[in-house]
Amino acid sequence: MIELKYSLVIEATEDPSYFCFYSPDLPGFTGVGNSVEDCIYKAKWGMTEFLEEIIELGQTPPTPNPDATIVIRNARKEETVA
């Protein structure tokens, strides 16, 4: 079982060894990894550090998501306007 207190979105890019991730529950929390597993690992520890920084700044951290999910999808392509 993967235990995350906040949801995570992992996006694949055109480069098969490059993934981006962010948490819709933690505004400003983002990262990159070399695989889906790498992103989950980095996000798990990164979320802890991110929350510690929020607390150090005197802010209240977001309430944990009781139904946290991990979504893996292709990155949205930017549309160019002609």
mmCIF file as gemmi writes it, N, C-alpha and C atoms, coordinates in Angstrom:
data_model
loop_
_atom_site.group_PDB
_atom_site.id
_atom_site.type_symbol
_atom_site.label_atom_id
_atom_site.label_alt_id
_atom_site.label_comp_id
_atom_site.label_asym_id
_atom_site.label_entity_id
_atom_site.label_seq_id
_atom_site.pdbx_PDB_ins_code
_atom_site.Cartn_x
_atom_site.Cartn_y
_atom_site.Cartn_z
_atom_site.occupancy
_atom_site.B_iso_or_equiv
_atom_site.pdbx_formal_charge
_atom_site.auth_seq_id
_atom_site.auth_asym_id
_atom_site.pdbx_PDB_model_num
ATOM 1 N N . MET Axp A 1 ? 0.842 -1.182 0 1 0 ? 1 A 1
ATOM 2 C CA . MET Axp A 1 ? 0 0 0 1 0 ? 1 A 1
ATOM 3 C C . MET Axp A 1 ? 0.885 1.241 0 1 0 ? 1 A 1
ATOM 4 N N . ILE Axp A 2 ? 0.496 2.21 -0.803 1 0 ? 2 A 1
ATOM 5 C CA . ILE Axp A 2 ? 1.215 3.476 -0.859 1 0 ? 2 A 1
ATOM 6 C C . ILE Axp A 2 ? 0.475 4.451 0.041 1 0 ? 2 A 1
ATOM 7 N N . GLU Axp A 3 ? 1.156 4.941 1.046 1 0 ? 3 A 1
ATOM 8 C CA . GLU Axp A 3 ? 0.515 5.824 2.002 1 0 ? 3 A 1
ATOM 9 C C . GLU Axp A 3 ? 0.909 7.274 1.74 1 0 ? 3 A 1
ATOM 10 N N . LEU Axp A 4 ? -0.008 8.009 1.137 1 0 ? 4 A 1
ATOM 11 C CA . LEU Axp A 4 ? 0.165 9.434 0.924 1 0 ? 4 A 1
ATOM 12 C C . LEU Axp A 4 ? -1.01 10.14 1.588 1 0 ? 4 A 1
ATOM 13 N N . LYS Axp A 5 ? -0.741 11.262 2.219 1 0 ? 5 A 1
ATOM 14 C CA . LYS Axp A 5 ? -1.807 12.011 2.891 1 0 ? 5 A 1
ATOM 15 C C . LYS Axp A 5 ? -2.5 12.99 1.946 1 0 ? 5 A 1
ATOM 16 N N . TYR Axp A 6 ? -1.911 13.175 0.765 1 0 ? 6 A 1
ATOM 17 C CA . TYR Axp A 6 ? -2.454 14.109 -0.215 1 0 ? 6 A 1
ATOM 18 C C . TYR Axp A 6 ? -2.418 13.447 -1.59 1 0 ? 6 A 1
ATOM 19 N N . SER Axp A 7 ? -3.346 13.84 -2.452 1 0 ? 7 A 1
ATOM 20 C CA . SER Axp A 7 ? -3.4 13.27 -3.8 1 0 ? 7 A 1
ATOM 21 C C . SER Axp A 7 ? -2.165 13.67 -4.6 1 0 ? 7 A 1
ATOM 22 N N . LEU Axp A 8 ? -1.878 12.855 -5.609 1 0 ? 8 A 1
ATOM 23 C CA . LEU Axp A 8 ? -0.696 13.062 -6.438 1 0 ? 8 A 1
ATOM 24 C C . LEU Axp A 8 ? -1.068 12.826 -7.895 1 0 ? 8 A 1
ATOM 25 N N . VAL Axp A 9 ? -0.615 13.709 -8.764 1 0 ? 9 A 1
ATOM 26 C CA . VAL Axp A 9 ? -0.789 13.548 -10.202 1 0 ? 9 A 1
ATOM 27 C C . VAL Axp A 9 ? 0.598 13.419 -10.811 1 0 ? 9 A 1
ATOM 28 N N . ILE Axp A 10 ? 0.806 12.339 -11.561 1 0 ? 10 A 1
ATOM 29 C CA . ILE Axp A 10 ? 2.076 12.09 -12.245 1 0 ? 10 A 1
ATOM 30 C C . ILE Axp A 10 ? 1.798 12.173 -13.734 1 0 ? 10 A 1
ATOM 31 N N . GLU Axp A 11 ? 2.575 12.984 -14.427 1 0 ? 11 A 1
ATOM 32 C CA . GLU Axp A 11 ? 2.377 13.154 -15.86 1 0 ? 11 A 1
ATOM 33 C C . GLU Axp A 11 ? 3.591 12.67 -16.633 1 0 ? 11 A 1
ATOM 34 N N . ALA Axp A 12 ? 3.333 11.771 -17.59 1 0 ? 12 A 1
ATOM 35 C CA . ALA Axp A 12 ? 4.377 11.291 -18.487 1 0 ? 12 A 1
ATOM 36 C C . ALA Axp A 12 ? 4.642 12.357 -19.541 1 0 ? 12 A 1
ATOM 37 N N . THR Axp A 13 ? 5.86 12.425 -19.992 1 0 ? 13 A 1
ATOM 38 C CA . THR Axp A 13 ? 6.217 13.38 -21.041 1 0 ? 13 A 1
ATOM 39 C C . THR Axp A 13 ? 6.604 12.614 -22.3 1 0 ? 13 A 1
ATOM 40 N N . GLU Axp A 14 ? 6.976 13.331 -23.33 1 0 ? 14 A 1
ATOM 41 C CA . GLU Axp A 14 ? 7.409 12.662 -24.562 1 0 ? 14 A 1
ATOM 42 C C . GLU Axp A 14 ? 8.703 11.888 -24.341 1 0 ? 14 A 1
ATOM 43 N N . ASP Axp A 15 ? 9.496 12.295 -23.365 1 0 ? 15 A 1
ATOM 44 C CA . ASP Axp A 15 ? 10.723 11.578 -23.002 1 0 ? 15 A 1
ATOM 45 C C . ASP Axp A 15 ? 10.336 10.473 -22.025 1 0 ? 15 A 1
ATOM 46 N N . PRO Axp A 16 ? 10.517 9.207 -22.401 1 0 ? 16 A 1
ATOM 47 C CA . PRO Axp A 16 ? 10.072 8.105 -21.537 1 0 ? 16 A 1
ATOM 48 C C . PRO Axp A 16 ? 10.805 8.003 -20.196 1 0 ? 16 A 1
ATOM 49 N N . SER Axp A 17 ? 11.855 8.777 -20.009 1 0 ? 17 A 1
ATOM 50 C CA . SER Axp A 17 ? 12.573 8.719 -18.731 1 0 ? 17 A 1
ATOM 51 C C . SER Axp A 17 ? 12.412 10.017 -17.938 1 0 ? 17 A 1
ATOM 52 N N . TYR Axp A 18 ? 11.321 10.749 -18.201 1 0 ? 18 A 1
ATOM 53 C CA . TYR Axp A 18 ? 11.107 12.024 -17.525 1 0 ? 18 A 1
ATOM 54 C C . TYR Axp A 18 ? 9.622 12.167 -17.2 1 0 ? 18 A 1
ATOM 55 N N . PHE Axp A 19 ? 9.308 12.295 -15.923 1 0 ? 19 A 1
ATOM 56 C CA . PHE Axp A 19 ? 7.937 12.452 -15.452 1 0 ? 19 A 1
ATOM 57 C C . PHE Axp A 19 ? 7.869 13.676 -14.545 1 0 ? 19 A 1
ATOM 58 N N . CYS Axp A 20 ? 6.739 14.363 -14.575 1 0 ? 20 A 1
ATOM 59 C CA . CYS Axp A 20 ? 6.494 15.494 -13.681 1 0 ? 20 A 1
ATOM 60 C C . CYS Axp A 20 ? 5.407 15.077 -12.699 1 0 ? 20 A 1
ATOM 61 N N . PHE Axp A 21 ? 5.429 15.665 -11.503 1 0 ? 21 A 1
ATOM 62 C CA . PHE Axp A 21 ? 4.348 15.385 -10.565 1 0 ? 21 A 1
ATOM 63 C C . PHE Axp A 21 ? 3.998 16.63 -9.77 1 0 ? 21 A 1
ATOM 64 N N . TYR Axp A 22 ? 2.765 16.628 -9.266 1 0 ? 22 A 1
ATOM 65 C CA . TYR Axp A 22 ? 2.291 17.704 -8.391 1 0 ? 22 A 1
ATOM 66 C C . TYR Axp A 22 ? 1.133 17.165 -7.564 1 0 ? 22 A 1
ATOM 67 N N . SER Axp A 23 ? 0.793 17.901 -6.539 1 0 ? 23 A 1
ATOM 68 C CA . SER Axp A 23 ? -0.342 17.539 -5.706 1 0 ? 23 A 1
ATOM 69 C C . SER Axp A 23 ? -1.403 18.62 -5.821 1 0 ? 23 A 1
ATOM 70 N N . PRO Axp A 24 ? -2.613 18.251 -6.273 1 0 ? 24 A 1
ATOM 71 C CA . PRO Axp A 24 ? -3.684 19.24 -6.321 1 0 ? 24 A 1
ATOM 72 C C . PRO Axp A 24 ? -4.121 19.68 -4.921 1 0 ? 24 A 1
ATOM 73 N N . ASP Axp A 25 ? -3.741 18.929 -3.905 1 0 ? 25 A 1
ATOM 74 C CA . ASP Axp A 25 ? -4.081 19.254 -2.517 1 0 ? 25 A 1
ATOM 75 C C . ASP Axp A 25 ? -3.066 20.187 -1.864 1 0 ? 25 A 1
ATOM 76 N N . LEU Axp A 26 ? -1.879 20.313 -2.466 1 0 ? 26 A 1
ATOM 77 C CA . LEU Axp A 26 ? -0.803 21.135 -1.899 1 0 ? 26 A 1
ATOM 78 C C . LEU Axp A 26 ? -0.331 22.151 -2.933 1 0 ? 26 A 1
ATOM 79 N N . PRO Axp A 27 ? -0.993 23.289 -3.023 1 0 ? 27 A 1
ATOM 80 C CA . PRO Axp A 27 ? -0.595 24.289 -4.015 1 0 ? 27 A 1
ATOM 81 C C . PRO Axp A 27 ? 0.892 24.641 -3.896 1 0 ? 27 A 1
ATOM 82 N N . GLY Axp A 28 ? 1.58 24.587 -5.03 1 0 ? 28 A 1
ATOM 83 C CA . GLY Axp A 28 ? 3.002 24.912 -5.064 1 0 ? 28 A 1
ATOM 84 C C . GLY Axp A 28 ? 3.916 23.712 -4.946 1 0 ? 28 A 1
ATOM 85 N N . PHE Axp A 29 ? 3.37 22.534 -4.667 1 0 ? 29 A 1
ATOM 86 C CA . PHE Axp A 29 ? 4.196 21.331 -4.527 1 0 ? 29 A 1
ATOM 87 C C . PHE Axp A 29 ? 4.315 20.645 -5.884 1 0 ? 29 A 1
ATOM 88 N N . THR Axp A 30 ? 5.544 20.583 -6.405 1 0 ? 30 A 1
ATOM 89 C CA . THR Axp A 30 ? 5.803 19.944 -7.693 1 0 ? 30 A 1
ATOM 90 C C . THR Axp A 30 ? 7.145 19.225 -7.647 1 0 ? 30 A 1
ATOM 91 N N . GLY Axp A 31 ? 7.393 18.391 -8.636 1 0 ? 31 A 1
ATOM 92 C CA . GLY Axp A 31 ? 8.685 17.72 -8.732 1 0 ? 31 A 1
ATOM 93 C C . GLY Axp A 31 ? 8.807 16.954 -10.027 1 0 ? 31 A 1
ATOM 94 N N . VAL Axp A 32 ? 9.947 16.33 -10.219 1 0 ? 32 A 1
ATOM 95 C CA . VAL Axp A 32 ? 10.215 15.519 -11.4 1 0 ? 32 A 1
ATOM 96 C C . VAL Axp A 32 ? 10.864 14.214 -10.966 1 0 ? 32 A 1
ATOM 97 N N . GLY Axp A 33 ? 10.728 13.2 -11.81 1 0 ? 33 A 1
ATOM 98 C CA . GLY Axp A 33 ? 11.348 11.913 -11.542 1 0 ? 33 A 1
ATOM 99 C C . GLY Axp A 33 ? 11.644 11.195 -12.836 1 0 ? 33 A 1
ATOM 100 N N . ASN Axp A 34 ? 12.377 10.087 -12.722 1 0 ? 34 A 1
ATOM 101 C CA . ASN Axp A 34 ? 12.765 9.307 -13.898 1 0 ? 34 A 1
ATOM 102 C C . ASN Axp A 34 ? 11.831 8.144 -14.182 1 0 ? 34 A 1
ATOM 103 N N . SER Axp A 35 ? 10.881 7.893 -13.279 1 0 ? 35 A 1
ATOM 104 C CA . SER Axp A 35 ? 9.901 6.822 -13.463 1 0 ? 35 A 1
ATOM 105 C C . SER Axp A 35 ? 8.715 7.121 -12.562 1 0 ? 35 A 1
ATOM 106 N N . VAL Axp A 36 ? 7.641 6.383 -12.739 1 0 ? 36 A 1
ATOM 107 C CA . VAL Axp A 36 ? 6.478 6.545 -11.87 1 0 ? 36 A 1
ATOM 108 C C . VAL Axp A 36 ? 6.869 6.251 -10.425 1 0 ? 36 A 1
ATOM 109 N N . GLU Axp A 37 ? 7.623 5.171 -10.229 1 0 ? 37 A 1
ATOM 110 C CA . GLU Axp A 37 ? 8.049 4.796 -8.881 1 0 ? 37 A 1
ATOM 111 C C . GLU Axp A 37 ? 8.926 5.865 -8.248 1 0 ? 37 A 1
ATOM 112 N N . ASP Axp A 38 ? 9.816 6.448 -9.047 1 0 ? 38 A 1
ATOM 113 C CA . ASP Axp A 38 ? 10.692 7.513 -8.563 1 0 ? 38 A 1
ATOM 114 C C . ASP Axp A 38 ? 9.866 8.727 -8.131 1 0 ? 38 A 1
ATOM 115 N N . CYS Axp A 39 ? 8.841 9.059 -8.92 1 0 ? 39 A 1
ATOM 116 C CA . CYS Axp A 39 ? 7.97 10.184 -8.569 1 0 ? 39 A 1
ATOM 117 C C . CYS Axp A 39 ? 7.243 9.929 -7.256 1 0 ? 39 A 1
ATOM 118 N N . ILE Axp A 40 ? 6.725 8.733 -7.068 1 0 ? 40 A 1
ATOM 119 C CA . ILE Axp A 40 ? 6.011 8.413 -5.828 1 0 ? 40 A 1
ATOM 120 C C . ILE Axp A 40 ? 6.958 8.514 -4.641 1 0 ? 40 A 1
ATOM 121 N N . TYR Axp A 41 ? 8.155 7.969 -4.78 1 0 ? 41 A 1
ATOM 122 C CA . TYR Axp A 41 ? 9.142 8.03 -3.699 1 0 ? 41 A 1
ATOM 123 C C . TYR Axp A 41 ? 9.494 9.48 -3.367 1 0 ? 41 A 1
ATOM 124 N N . LYS Axp A 42 ? 9.801 10.259 -4.409 1 0 ? 42 A 1
ATOM 125 C CA . LYS Axp A 42 ? 10.177 11.661 -4.192 1 0 ? 42 A 1
ATOM 126 C C . LYS Axp A 42 ? 9.014 12.454 -3.614 1 0 ? 42 A 1
ATOM 127 N N . ALA Axp A 43 ? 7.807 12.175 -4.071 1 0 ? 43 A 1
ATOM 128 C CA . ALA Axp A 43 ? 6.632 12.902 -3.579 1 0 ? 43 A 1
ATOM 129 C C . ALA Axp A 43 ? 6.373 12.587 -2.11 1 0 ? 43 A 1
ATOM 130 N N . LYS Axp A 44 ? 6.519 11.329 -1.739 1 0 ? 44 A 1
ATOM 131 C CA . LYS Axp A 44 ? 6.264 10.944 -0.339 1 0 ? 44 A 1
ATOM 132 C C . LYS Axp A 44 ? 7.161 11.736 0.607 1 0 ? 44 A 1
ATOM 133 N N . TRP Axp A 45 ? 8.438 11.771 0.308 1 0 ? 45 A 1
ATOM 134 C CA . TRP Axp A 45 ? 9.371 12.49 1.175 1 0 ? 45 A 1
ATOM 135 C C . TRP Axp A 45 ? 9.296 13.994 0.96 1 0 ? 45 A 1
ATOM 136 N N . GLY Axp A 46 ? 9.044 14.394 -0.273 1 0 ? 46 A 1
ATOM 137 C CA . GLY Axp A 46 ? 8.939 15.817 -0.573 1 0 ? 46 A 1
ATOM 138 C C . GLY Axp A 46 ? 7.74 16.469 0.098 1 0 ? 46 A 1
ATOM 139 N N . MET Axp A 47 ? 6.634 15.744 0.181 1 0 ? 47 A 1
ATOM 140 C CA . MET Axp A 47 ? 5.454 16.29 0.852 1 0 ? 47 A 1
ATOM 141 C C . MET Axp A 47 ? 5.749 16.564 2.325 1 0 ? 47 A 1
ATOM 142 N N . THR Axp A 48 ? 6.489 15.671 2.953 1 0 ? 48 A 1
ATOM 143 C CA . THR Axp A 48 ? 6.856 15.86 4.364 1 0 ? 48 A 1
ATOM 144 C C . THR Axp A 48 ? 7.673 17.128 4.525 1 0 ? 48 A 1
ATOM 145 N N . GLU Axp A 49 ? 8.677 17.307 3.678 1 0 ? 49 A 1
ATOM 146 C CA . GLU Axp A 49 ? 9.513 18.504 3.743 1 0 ? 49 A 1
ATOM 147 C C . GLU Axp A 49 ? 8.71 19.762 3.421 1 0 ? 49 A 1
ATOM 148 N N . PHE Axp A 50 ? 7.826 19.674 2.434 1 0 ? 50 A 1
ATOM 149 C CA . PHE Axp A 50 ? 7.002 20.805 2.037 1 0 ? 50 A 1
ATOM 150 C C . PHE Axp A 50 ? 6.117 21.249 3.206 1 0 ? 50 A 1
ATOM 151 N N . LEU Axp A 51 ? 5.521 20.29 3.903 1 0 ? 51 A 1
ATOM 152 C CA . LEU Axp A 51 ? 4.662 20.61 5.048 1 0 ? 51 A 1
ATOM 153 C C . LEU Axp A 51 ? 5.469 21.219 6.191 1 0 ? 51 A 1
ATOM 154 N N . GLU Axp A 52 ? 6.678 20.71 6.408 1 0 ? 52 A 1
ATOM 155 C CA . GLU Axp A 52 ? 7.54 21.286 7.452 1 0 ? 52 A 1
ATOM 156 C C . GLU Axp A 52 ? 7.852 22.745 7.148 1 0 ? 52 A 1
ATOM 157 N N . GLU Axp A 53 ? 8.093 23.055 5.868 1 0 ? 53 A 1
ATOM 158 C CA . GLU Axp A 53 ? 8.381 24.437 5.471 1 0 ? 53 A 1
ATOM 159 C C . GLU Axp A 53 ? 7.158 25.326 5.688 1 0 ? 53 A 1
ATOM 160 N N . ILE Axp A 54 ? 5.981 24.816 5.36 1 0 ? 54 A 1
ATOM 161 C CA . ILE Axp A 54 ? 4.751 25.581 5.57 1 0 ? 54 A 1
ATOM 162 C C . ILE Axp A 54 ? 4.603 25.93 7.049 1 0 ? 54 A 1
ATOM 163 N N . ILE Axp A 55 ? 4.831 24.943 7.908 1 0 ? 55 A 1
ATOM 164 C CA . ILE Axp A 55 ? 4.714 25.156 9.349 1 0 ? 55 A 1
ATOM 165 C C . ILE Axp A 55 ? 5.76 26.157 9.837 1 0 ? 55 A 1
ATOM 166 N N . GLU Axp A 56 ? 7 26.033 9.34 1 0 ? 56 A 1
ATOM 167 C CA . GLU Axp A 56 ? 8.066 26.963 9.726 1 0 ? 56 A 1
ATOM 168 C C . GLU Axp A 56 ? 7.734 28.401 9.337 1 0 ? 56 A 1
ATOM 169 N N . LEU Axp A 57 ? 6.983 28.572 8.256 1 0 ? 57 A 1
ATOM 170 C CA . LEU Axp A 57 ? 6.585 29.904 7.806 1 0 ? 57 A 1
ATOM 171 C C . LEU Axp A 57 ? 5.375 30.425 8.583 1 0 ? 57 A 1
ATOM 172 N N . GLY Axp A 58 ? 4.898 29.63 9.532 1 0 ? 58 A 1
ATOM 173 C CA . GLY Axp A 58 ? 3.77 30.048 10.357 1 0 ? 58 A 1
ATOM 174 C C . GLY Axp A 58 ? 2.421 29.861 9.699 1 0 ? 58 A 1
ATOM 175 N N . GLN Axp A 59 ? 2.389 29.093 8.618 1 0 ? 59 A 1
ATOM 176 C CA . GLN Axp A 59 ? 1.13 28.849 7.917 1 0 ? 59 A 1
ATOM 177 C C . GLN Axp A 59 ? 0.519 27.529 8.382 1 0 ? 59 A 1
ATOM 178 N N . THR Axp A 60 ? -0.764 27.401 8.183 1 0 ? 60 A 1
ATOM 179 C CA . THR Axp A 60 ? -1.457 26.166 8.534 1 0 ? 60 A 1
ATOM 180 C C . THR Axp A 60 ? -1.438 25.239 7.325 1 0 ? 60 A 1
ATOM 181 N N . PRO Axp A 61 ? -0.943 24.022 7.494 1 0 ? 61 A 1
ATOM 182 C CA . PRO Axp A 61 ? -0.919 23.096 6.359 1 0 ? 61 A 1
ATOM 183 C C . PRO Axp A 61 ? -2.333 22.646 5.99 1 0 ? 61 A 1
ATOM 184 N N . PRO Axp A 62 ? -2.551 22.311 4.716 1 0 ? 62 A 1
ATOM 185 C CA . PRO Axp A 62 ? -3.86 21.815 4.306 1 0 ? 62 A 1
ATOM 186 C C . PRO Axp A 62 ? -4.221 20.53 5.059 1 0 ? 62 A 1
ATOM 187 N N . THR Axp A 63 ? -5.496 20.342 5.263 1 0 ? 63 A 1
ATOM 188 C CA . THR Axp A 63 ? -5.987 19.122 5.907 1 0 ? 63 A 1
ATOM 189 C C . THR Axp A 63 ? -5.692 17.938 4.99 1 0 ? 63 A 1
ATOM 190 N N . PRO Axp A 64 ? -5.176 16.833 5.538 1 0 ? 64 A 1
ATOM 191 C CA . PRO Axp A 64 ? -4.931 15.659 4.699 1 0 ? 64 A 1
ATOM 192 C C . PRO Axp A 64 ? -6.211 15.203 3.99 1 0 ? 64 A 1
ATOM 193 N N . ASN Axp A 65 ? -6.03 14.682 2.815 1 0 ? 65 A 1
ATOM 194 C CA . ASN Axp A 65 ? -7.138 14.19 2.005 1 0 ? 65 A 1
ATOM 195 C C . ASN Axp A 65 ? -7.452 12.761 2.442 1 0 ? 65 A 1
ATOM 196 N N . PRO Axp A 66 ? -8.64 12.5 3.007 1 0 ? 66 A 1
ATOM 197 C CA . PRO Axp A 66 ? -8.953 11.146 3.464 1 0 ? 66 A 1
ATOM 198 C C . PRO Axp A 66 ? -9.1 10.148 2.32 1 0 ? 66 A 1
ATOM 199 N N . ASP Axp A 67 ? -9.248 10.648 1.096 1 0 ? 67 A 1
ATOM 200 C CA . ASP Axp A 67 ? -9.39 9.781 -0.071 1 0 ? 67 A 1
ATOM 201 C C . ASP Axp A 67 ? -8.315 10.131 -1.097 1 0 ? 67 A 1
ATOM 202 N N . ALA Axp A 68 ? -7.076 10.236 -0.633 1 0 ? 68 A 1
ATOM 203 C CA . ALA Axp A 68 ? -5.967 10.603 -1.521 1 0 ? 68 A 1
ATOM 204 C C . ALA Axp A 68 ? -5.811 9.571 -2.631 1 0 ? 68 A 1
ATOM 205 N N . THR Axp A 69 ? -5.581 10.063 -3.833 1 0 ? 69 A 1
ATOM 206 C CA . THR Axp A 69 ? -5.414 9.182 -4.988 1 0 ? 69 A 1
ATOM 207 C C . THR Axp A 69 ? -4.122 9.525 -5.722 1 0 ? 69 A 1
ATOM 208 N N . ILE Axp A 70 ? -3.669 8.588 -6.537 1 0 ? 70 A 1
ATOM 209 C CA . ILE Axp A 70 ? -2.542 8.821 -7.436 1 0 ? 70 A 1
ATOM 210 C C . ILE Axp A 70 ? -3.076 8.643 -8.848 1 0 ? 70 A 1
ATOM 211 N N . VAL Axp A 71 ? -2.924 9.677 -9.659 1 0 ? 71 A 1
ATOM 212 C CA . VAL Axp A 71 ? -3.367 9.642 -11.047 1 0 ? 71 A 1
ATOM 213 C C . VAL Axp A 71 ? -2.136 9.695 -11.917 1 0 ? 71 A 1
ATOM 214 N N . ILE Axp A 72 ? -2.055 8.782 -12.876 1 0 ? 72 A 1
ATOM 215 C CA . ILE Axp A 72 ? -0.939 8.766 -13.823 1 0 ? 72 A 1
ATOM 216 C C . ILE Axp A 72 ? -1.532 9.016 -15.2 1 0 ? 72 A 1
ATOM 217 N N . ARG Axp A 73 ? -1.022 10.037 -15.879 1 0 ? 73 A 1
ATOM 218 C CA . ARG Axp A 73 ? -1.575 10.379 -17.184 1 0 ? 73 A 1
ATOM 219 C C . ARG Axp A 73 ? -0.498 10.998 -18.061 1 0 ? 73 A 1
ATOM 220 N N . ASN Axp A 74 ? -0.818 11.132 -19.332 1 0 ? 74 A 1
ATOM 221 C CA . ASN Axp A 74 ? 0.061 11.836 -20.249 1 0 ? 74 A 1
ATOM 222 C C . ASN Axp A 74 ? -0.035 13.321 -19.979 1 0 ? 74 A 1
ATOM 223 N N . ALA Axp A 75 ? 1.053 14.021 -20.121 1 0 ? 75 A 1
ATOM 224 C CA . ALA Axp A 75 ? 1.058 15.469 -19.927 1 0 ? 75 A 1
ATOM 225 C C . ALA Axp A 75 ? 0.189 16.11 -20.995 1 0 ? 75 A 1
ATOM 226 N N . ARG Axp A 76 ? -0.479 17.155 -20.617 1 0 ? 76 A 1
ATOM 227 C CA . ARG Axp A 76 ? -1.312 17.879 -21.574 1 0 ? 76 A 1
ATOM 228 C C . ARG Axp A 76 ? -0.404 18.645 -22.53 1 0 ? 76 A 1
ATOM 229 N N . LYS Axp A 77 ? -0.696 18.543 -23.791 1 0 ? 77 A 1
ATOM 230 C CA . LYS Axp A 77 ? 0.101 19.261 -24.791 1 0 ? 77 A 1
ATOM 231 C C . LYS Axp A 77 ? -0.39 20.687 -24.912 1 0 ? 77 A 1
ATOM 232 N N . GLU Axp A 78 ? 0.568 21.575 -25.019 1 0 ? 78 A 1
ATOM 233 C CA . GLU Axp A 78 ? 0.25 22.994 -25.205 1 0 ? 78 A 1
ATOM 234 C C . GLU Axp A 78 ? -0.248 23.189 -26.629 1 0 ? 78 A 1
ATOM 235 N N . GLU Axp A 79 ? -1.361 23.874 -26.779 1 0 ? 79 A 1
ATOM 236 C CA . GLU Axp A 79 ? -1.863 24.182 -28.101 1 0 ? 79 A 1
ATOM 237 C C . GLU Axp A 79 ? -1.283 25.514 -28.543 1 0 ? 79 A 1
ATOM 238 N N . THR Axp A 80 ? -0.822 25.544 -29.779 1 0 ? 80 A 1
ATOM 239 C CA . THR Axp A 80 ? -0.293 26.797 -30.306 1 0 ? 80 A 1
ATOM 240 C C . THR Axp A 80 ? -1.399 27.513 -31.079 1 0 ? 80 A 1
ATOM 241 N N . VAL Axp A 81 ? -1.474 28.794 -30.873 1 0 ? 81 A 1
ATOM 242 C CA . VAL Axp A 81 ? -2.471 29.603 -31.569 1 0 ? 81 A 1
ATOM 243 C C . VAL Axp A 81 ? -1.794 30.296 -32.749 1 0 ? 81 A 1
ATOM 244 N N . ALA Axp A 82 ? -2.359 30.107 -33.913 1 0 ? 82 A 1
ATOM 245 C CA . ALA Axp A 82 ? -1.755 30.688 -35.124 1 0 ? 82 A 1
ATOM 246 C C . ALA Axp A 82 ? -2.197 32.096 -35.336 1 0 ? 82 A 1
